């Protein structure tokens, strides 16, 4: 499932729904969304665990920007968004960050 986006006509805001599928973290108790939009602070955006086993969160992001982000599973495992708009290499950590374009 791709990131759901809804652009508001009344103000420069994109309502984004981020989803981590159950397959990505089948035994997870807690998933947080960290990225440019919250200064990479894991305590700011905790996803809600659904009965289906998916984790989900809705965020309002400013339009006209791209944001790097990742999921943090149980405060120890990093996971990219399998349906991100793009990916940016992070050589110092030998990984990529997910990107959402608003």
C-alpha positions in Angstrom: 0.0 0.0 0.0 1.4 3.3 -1.0 1.5 6.4 1.2 -2.0 7.9 1.1 -1.9 11.7 0.5 -4.7 14.2 0.6 -3.8 17.8 -0.4 -5.9 20.5 1.2 -7.2 23.4 -1.0 -7.6 25.8 2.0 -3.9 25.7 3.2 -0.5 24.3 2.1 -0.9 21.0 3.9 -0.7 17.4 2.8 -2.4 14.9 5.0 -0.2 11.7 4.8 -1.1 8.3 6.1 2.0 6.1 6.7 1.5 2.4 7.1 3.9 -0.4 8.1 2.5 -3.8 7.0 2.4 -6.7 9.4 4.9 -8.6 7.2 7.5 -5.9 8.0 7.3 -6.3 11.7 5.1 -9.4 12.6 6.1 -9.5 16.3 6.4 -5.7 16.9 4.9 -4.2 20.0 5.8 -0.6 19.1 6.6 1.3 15.9 7.5 5.0 15.6 7.9 7.2 12.6 11.1 9.3 12.7 12.4 11.8 10.1 13.1 15.3 9.0 9.6 16.4 10.1 10.3 15.6 13.8 14.0 16.1 14.0 14.5 12.3 14.1 12.9 12.1 17.6 11.4 8.6 18.0 9.1 9.6 20.9 7.1 12.1 18.8 5.1 9.9 16.4 4.1 6.5 17.7 2.0 4.5 15.2 -1.3 2.8 16.2 -1.3 -1.0 15.9 -4.4 -2.2 14.1 -6.2 -5.5 14.6 -4.8 -6.5 11.2 -1.3 -6.3 12.7 -0.5 -3.2 10.6 0.8 0.0 12.2 -0.6 3.3 11.0 -0.2 7.1 11.6 -1.6 10.2 9.9 0.6 13.4 9.7 0.0 16.8 8.3 3.1 17.8 6.3 3.8 21.1 4.5 3.4 20.9 0.7 6.2 21.5 -1.8 8.8 19.6 0.3 10.3 16.2 0.4 10.9 14.5 3.8 13.3 11.7 4.7 12.1 9.2 7.2 12.2 5.6 8.6 10.3 3.4 10.9 11.8 2.4 14.2 10.5 -1.0 15.5 10.6 -1.7 19.2 13.2 1.0 19.7 15.9 -1.1 18.1 15.3 -2.1 14.5 15.1 0.4 11.6 12.9 -0.3 8.6 12.3 1.6 5.4 8.9 2.2 3.9 8.4 -0.4 1.2 6.2 2.0 -0.7 8.1 5.3 -0.3 8.1 7.8 -3.1 11.9 7.6 -3.3 15.1 6.5 -1.4 18.2 8.6 -0.5 21.5 6.9 0.3 23.0 7.5 3.8 26.6 6.4 3.3 27.7 6.9 6.9 25.1 4.3 8.0 25.4 2.1 4.9 21.7 2.3 4.3 18.9 4.4 2.6 16.3 6.6 4.0 12.7 6.6 2.7 11.4 9.8 1.1 7.9 11.2 0.9 7.2 14.0 -1.6 4.4 16.4 -0.7 
